[in-house]
Amino acid sequence: MDKPITRAHRIACLFLLGLFLFNYPMLALFNVSQTVFGVPVMYAYLFAAWALVIALAAAVIEGRG
């Protein structure tokens, strides 16, 4: 079983990852006028990054990984 401190560190790192993914430098990379399967690249990136953060949060909280 995970120690509470290890889980707290993982959650803190996940928070920092979320800050990095949704901050200016990363968002500026995907702010283009192209589409992916008919969806603007910015929206596709936001959806994929948000899904990744949710999946990682679920894995940390449930104790998997």
N, CA, C and O atoms as CSV, one atom per row, in Angstrom:
chain,resi,resn,atom,element,x,y,z
A,1,MET,N,N,0.843,-1.180,0.000
A,1,MET,CA,C,0.000,0.000,0.000
A,1,MET,C,C,0.886,1.241,0.000
A,1,MET,O,O,1.941,1.258,0.635
A,2,ASP,N,N,0.456,2.272,-0.711
A,2,ASP,CA,C,1.217,3.515,-0.780
A,2,ASP,C,C,1.224,4.227,0.557
A,2,ASP,O,O,0.243,4.208,1.302
A,3,LYS,N,N,2.343,4.851,0.841
A,3,LYS,CA,C,2.405,5.710,2.017
A,3,LYS,C,C,1.650,6.996,1.706
A,3,LYS,O,O,1.644,7.433,0.555
A,4,PRO,N,N,1.013,7.615,2.698
A,4,PRO,CA,C,0.285,8.870,2.445
A,4,PRO,C,C,1.192,9.980,1.916
A,4,PRO,O,O,0.756,10.804,1.112
A,5,ILE,N,N,2.434,10.005,2.354
A,5,ILE,CA,C,3.341,11.055,1.882
A,5,ILE,C,C,3.623,10.872,0.393
A,5,ILE,O,O,3.663,11.848,-0.355
A,6,THR,N,N,3.816,9.650,-0.033
A,6,THR,CA,C,4.072,9.386,-1.450
A,6,THR,C,C,2.870,9.796,-2.293
A,6,THR,O,O,3.032,10.389,-3.359
A,7,ARG,N,N,1.682,9.488,-1.828
A,7,ARG,CA,C,0.473,9.858,-2.561
A,7,ARG,C,C,0.327,11.379,-2.604
A,7,ARG,O,O,-0.081,11.931,-3.626
A,8,ALA,N,N,0.652,12.049,-1.518
A,8,ALA,CA,C,0.583,13.511,-1.490
A,8,ALA,C,C,1.584,14.117,-2.462
A,8,ALA,O,O,1.285,15.114,-3.119
A,9,HIS,N,N,2.761,13.528,-2.559
A,9,HIS,CA,C,3.755,14.021,-3.515
A,9,HIS,C,C,3.280,13.821,-4.950
A,9,HIS,O,O,3.480,14.685,-5.804
A,10,ARG,N,N,2.659,12.694,-5.203
A,10,ARG,CA,C,2.145,12.437,-6.560
A,10,ARG,C,C,1.040,13.421,-6.918
A,10,ARG,O,O,0.980,13.898,-8.051
A,11,ILE,N,N,0.179,13.724,-5.978
A,11,ILE,CA,C,-0.898,14.688,-6.240
A,11,ILE,C,C,-0.318,16.075,-6.473
A,11,ILE,O,O,-0.794,16.809,-7.340
A,12,ALA,N,N,0.715,16.445,-5.701
A,12,ALA,CA,C,1.362,17.746,-5.900
A,12,ALA,C,C,2.026,17.813,-7.274
A,12,ALA,O,O,1.947,18.837,-7.954
A,13,CYS,N,N,2.675,16.735,-7.680
A,13,CYS,CA,C,3.293,16.706,-9.013
A,13,CYS,C,C,2.241,16.765,-10.110
A,13,CYS,O,O,2.465,17.386,-11.149
A,14,LEU,N,N,1.111,16.134,-9.892
A,14,LEU,CA,C,0.019,16.195,-10.854
A,14,LEU,C,C,-0.523,17.613,-10.981
A,14,LEU,O,O,-0.853,18.059,-12.080
A,15,PHE,N,N,-0.613,18.321,-9.861
A,15,PHE,CA,C,-1.022,19.718,-9.882
A,15,PHE,C,C,-0.048,20.563,-10.698
A,15,PHE,O,O,-0.461,21.401,-11.500
A,16,LEU,N,N,1.248,20.335,-10.486
A,16,LEU,CA,C,2.258,21.085,-11.246
A,16,LEU,C,C,2.205,20.744,-12.733
A,16,LEU,O,O,2.400,21.617,-13.580
A,17,LEU,N,N,1.944,19.488,-13.047
A,17,LEU,CA,C,1.789,19.102,-14.449
A,17,LEU,C,C,0.599,19.825,-15.075
A,17,LEU,O,O,0.681,20.298,-16.208
A,18,GLY,N,N,-0.506,19.908,-14.333
A,18,GLY,CA,C,-1.673,20.627,-14.826
A,18,GLY,C,C,-1.373,22.103,-15.051
A,18,GLY,O,O,-1.808,22.685,-16.045
A,19,LEU,N,N,-0.633,22.707,-14.132
A,19,LEU,CA,C,-0.235,24.101,-14.328
A,19,LEU,C,C,0.595,24.263,-15.596
A,19,LEU,O,O,0.402,25.210,-16.359
A,20,PHE,N,N,1.508,23.344,-15.812
A,20,PHE,CA,C,2.357,23.410,-17.000
A,20,PHE,C,C,1.537,23.221,-18.274
A,20,PHE,O,O,1.726,23.955,-19.244
A,21,LEU,N,N,0.637,22.254,-18.281
A,21,LEU,CA,C,-0.128,21.955,-19.493
A,21,LEU,C,C,-1.106,23.064,-19.876
A,21,LEU,O,O,-1.379,23.269,-21.059
A,22,PHE,N,N,-1.634,23.777,-18.883
A,22,PHE,CA,C,-2.657,24.777,-19.160
A,22,PHE,C,C,-2.155,26.200,-18.992
A,22,PHE,O,O,-2.957,27.113,-18.793
A,23,ASN,N,N,-0.850,26.409,-19.068
A,23,ASN,CA,C,-0.283,27.740,-18.954
A,23,ASN,C,C,0.126,28.250,-20.338
A,23,ASN,O,O,0.097,27.503,-21.317
A,24,TYR,N,N,0.504,29.517,-20.408
A,24,TYR,CA,C,0.746,30.195,-21.679
A,24,TYR,C,C,1.700,29.479,-22.633
A,24,TYR,O,O,1.313,29.274,-23.784
A,25,PRO,N,N,2.887,29.091,-22.259
A,25,PRO,CA,C,3.795,28.548,-23.291
A,25,PRO,C,C,3.226,27.326,-24.016
A,25,PRO,O,O,3.371,27.209,-25.233
A,26,MET,N,N,2.586,26.422,-23.284
A,26,MET,CA,C,2.038,25.236,-23.941
A,26,MET,C,C,0.811,25.583,-24.777
A,26,MET,O,O,0.648,25.064,-25.881
A,27,LEU,N,N,-0.041,26.442,-24.268
A,27,LEU,CA,C,-1.233,26.812,-25.035
A,27,LEU,C,C,-0.864,27.556,-26.309
A,27,LEU,O,O,-1.547,27.409,-27.323
A,28,ALA,N,N,0.199,28.350,-26.280
A,28,ALA,CA,C,0.621,29.091,-27.463
A,28,ALA,C,C,1.104,28.152,-28.572
A,28,ALA,O,O,0.977,28.470,-29.754
A,29,LEU,N,N,1.652,27.006,-28.195
A,29,LEU,CA,C,2.110,26.042,-29.207
A,29,LEU,C,C,0.957,25.493,-30.044
A,29,LEU,O,O,1.137,25.179,-31.221
A,30,PHE,N,N,-0.208,25.380,-29.449
A,30,PHE,CA,C,-1.348,24.762,-30.122
A,30,PHE,C,C,-2.358,25.778,-30.635
A,30,PHE,O,O,-3.427,25.393,-31.109
A,31,ASN,N,N,-2.048,27.053,-30.552
A,31,ASN,CA,C,-2.954,28.097,-31.022
A,31,ASN,C,C,-2.684,28.365,-32.506
A,31,ASN,O,O,-2.106,29.387,-32.874
A,32,VAL,N,N,-3.112,27.430,-33.336
A,32,VAL,CA,C,-2.927,27.529,-34.780
A,32,VAL,C,C,-4.293,27.404,-35.454
A,32,VAL,O,O,-5.269,26.983,-34.832
A,33,SER,N,N,-4.346,27.770,-36.709
A,33,SER,CA,C,-5.634,27.743,-37.423
A,33,SER,C,C,-5.784,26.464,-38.240
A,33,SER,O,O,-6.256,26.507,-39.376
A,34,GLN,N,N,-5.394,25.344,-37.682
A,34,GLN,CA,C,-5.553,24.056,-38.340
A,34,GLN,C,C,-6.539,23.208,-37.554
A,34,GLN,O,O,-6.910,23.547,-36.430
A,35,THR,N,N,-6.957,22.105,-38.156
A,35,THR,CA,C,-7.908,21.231,-37.478
A,35,THR,C,C,-7.378,19.800,-37.436
A,35,THR,O,O,-6.552,19.394,-38.252
A,36,VAL,N,N,-7.879,19.059,-36.463
A,36,VAL,CA,C,-7.600,17.627,-36.332
A,36,VAL,C,C,-8.954,16.935,-36.354
A,36,VAL,O,O,-9.747,17.080,-35.423
A,37,PHE,N,N,-9.216,16.189,-37.410
A,37,PHE,CA,C,-10.509,15.530,-37.595
A,37,PHE,C,C,-11.667,16.529,-37.509
A,37,PHE,O,O,-12.739,16.204,-36.999
A,38,GLY,N,N,-11.442,17.731,-38.004
A,38,GLY,CA,C,-12.477,18.750,-38.029
A,38,GLY,C,C,-12.592,19.578,-36.763
A,38,GLY,O,O,-13.430,20.476,-36.683
A,39,VAL,N,N,-11.759,19.287,-35.773
A,39,VAL,CA,C,-11.780,20.017,-34.503
A,39,VAL,C,C,-10.544,20.913,-34.464
A,39,VAL,O,O,-9.450,20.452,-34.790
A,40,PRO,N,N,-10.688,22.172,-34.077
A,40,PRO,CA,C,-9.501,23.033,-33.978
A,40,PRO,C,C,-8.445,22.423,-33.051
A,40,PRO,O,O,-8.776,21.797,-32.044
A,41,VAL,N,N,-7.189,22.614,-33.401
A,41,VAL,CA,C,-6.081,22.006,-32.661
A,41,VAL,C,C,-6.103,22.418,-31.195
A,41,VAL,O,O,-5.833,21.596,-30.319
A,42,MET,N,N,-6.418,23.664,-30.920
A,42,MET,CA,C,-6.448,24.136,-29.529
A,42,MET,C,C,-7.462,23.352,-28.713
A,42,MET,O,O,-7.160,22.937,-27.594
A,43,TYR,N,N,-8.658,23.141,-29.248
A,43,TYR,CA,C,-9.686,22.406,-28.522
A,43,TYR,C,C,-9.299,20.938,-28.352
A,43,TYR,O,O,-9.538,20.349,-27.298
A,44,ALA,N,N,-8.706,20.353,-29.382
A,44,ALA,CA,C,-8.269,18.964,-29.288
A,44,ALA,C,C,-7.195,18.814,-28.207
A,44,ALA,O,O,-7.215,17.852,-27.439
A,45,TYR,N,N,-6.262,19.761,-28.150
A,45,TYR,CA,C,-5.216,19.722,-27.127
A,45,TYR,C,C,-5.823,19.868,-25.732
A,45,TYR,O,O,-5.484,19.105,-24.827
A,46,LEU,N,N,-6.711,20.835,-25.551
A,46,LEU,CA,C,-7.319,21.043,-24.244
A,46,LEU,C,C,-8.079,19.804,-23.787
A,46,LEU,O,O,-7.979,19.411,-22.625
A,47,PHE,N,N,-8.839,19.182,-24.693
A,47,PHE,CA,C,-9.590,17.984,-24.336
A,47,PHE,C,C,-8.653,16.839,-23.976
A,47,PHE,O,O,-8.879,16.148,-22.983
A,48,ALA,N,N,-7.604,16.628,-24.769
A,48,ALA,CA,C,-6.676,15.529,-24.515
A,48,ALA,C,C,-5.885,15.753,-23.225
A,48,ALA,O,O,-5.689,14.820,-22.446
A,49,ALA,N,N,-5.436,16.974,-23.000
A,49,ALA,CA,C,-4.666,17.263,-21.783
A,49,ALA,C,C,-5.544,17.118,-20.554
A,49,ALA,O,O,-5.099,16.581,-19.540
A,50,TRP,N,N,-6.779,17.585,-20.624
A,50,TRP,CA,C,-7.688,17.468,-19.492
A,50,TRP,C,C,-8.006,16.001,-19.207
A,50,TRP,O,O,-8.069,15.596,-18.046
A,51,ALA,N,N,-8.207,15.208,-20.251
A,51,ALA,CA,C,-8.460,13.779,-20.075
A,51,ALA,C,C,-7.253,13.088,-19.447
A,51,ALA,O,O,-7.411,12.201,-18.609
A,52,LEU,N,N,-6.044,13.492,-19.851
A,52,LEU,CA,C,-4.829,12.927,-19.264
A,52,LEU,C,C,-4.735,13.257,-17.781
A,52,LEU,O,O,-4.421,12.381,-16.974
A,53,VAL,N,N,-4.997,14.492,-17.413
A,53,VAL,CA,C,-4.929,14.891,-16.002
A,53,VAL,C,C,-5.969,14.122,-15.182
A,53,VAL,O,O,-5.672,13.686,-14.070
A,54,ILE,N,N,-7.170,13.951,-15.709
A,54,ILE,CA,C,-8.213,13.210,-14.993
A,54,ILE,C,C,-7.810,11.748,-14.833
A,54,ILE,O,O,-7.984,11.176,-13.757
A,55,ALA,N,N,-7.277,11.137,-15.885
A,55,ALA,CA,C,-6.863,9.736,-15.811
A,55,ALA,C,C,-5.729,9.541,-14.802
A,55,ALA,O,O,-5.738,8.584,-14.028
A,56,LEU,N,N,-4.767,10.440,-14.815
A,56,LEU,CA,C,-3.670,10.340,-13.855
A,56,LEU,C,C,-4.155,10.568,-12.428
A,56,LEU,O,O,-3.690,9.899,-11.505
A,57,ALA,N,N,-5.074,11.493,-12.236
A,57,ALA,CA,C,-5.624,11.729,-10.902
A,57,ALA,C,C,-6.362,10.487,-10.400
A,57,ALA,O,O,-6.231,10.106,-9.237
A,58,ALA,N,N,-7.124,9.874,-11.272
A,58,ALA,CA,C,-7.843,8.651,-10.879
A,58,ALA,C,C,-6.864,7.535,-10.513
A,58,ALA,O,O,-7.081,6.802,-9.548
A,59,ALA,N,N,-5.794,7.412,-11.285
A,59,ALA,CA,C,-4.791,6.383,-11.000
A,59,ALA,C,C,-4.098,6.645,-9.660
A,59,ALA,O,O,-3.852,5.710,-8.899
A,60,VAL,N,N,-3.790,7.884,-9.375
A,60,VAL,CA,C,-3.124,8.207,-8.098
A,60,VAL,C,C,-4.066,7.979,-6.930
A,60,VAL,O,O,-3.671,7.390,-5.924
A,61,ILE,N,N,-5.289,8.429,-7.047
A,61,ILE,CA,C,-6.229,8.333,-5.935
A,61,ILE,C,C,-6.652,6.874,-5.689
A,61,ILE,O,O,-6.801,6.458,-4.540
A,62,GLU,N,N,-6.843,6.110,-6.753
A,62,GLU,CA,C,-7.246,4.720,-6.593
A,62,GLU,C,C,-6.094,3.815,-6.184
A,62,GLU,O,O,-6.321,2.691,-5.737
A,63,GLY,N,N,-4.873,4.285,-6.331
A,63,GLY,CA,C,-3.733,3.490,-5.903
A,63,GLY,C,C,-3.116,2.637,-6.989
A,63,GLY,O,O,-2.231,1.829,-6.709
A,64,ARG,N,N,-3.559,2.796,-8.209
A,64,ARG,CA,C,-2.966,2.050,-9.321
A,64,ARG,C,C,-1.737,2.760,-9.820
A,64,ARG,O,O,-1.580,3.962,-9.609
A,65,GLY,N,N,-0.855,2.021,-10.487
A,65,GLY,CA,C,0.302,2.634,-11.119
A,65,GLY,C,C,1.357,2.826,-10.151
A,65,GLY,O,O,2.424,3.335,-10.493
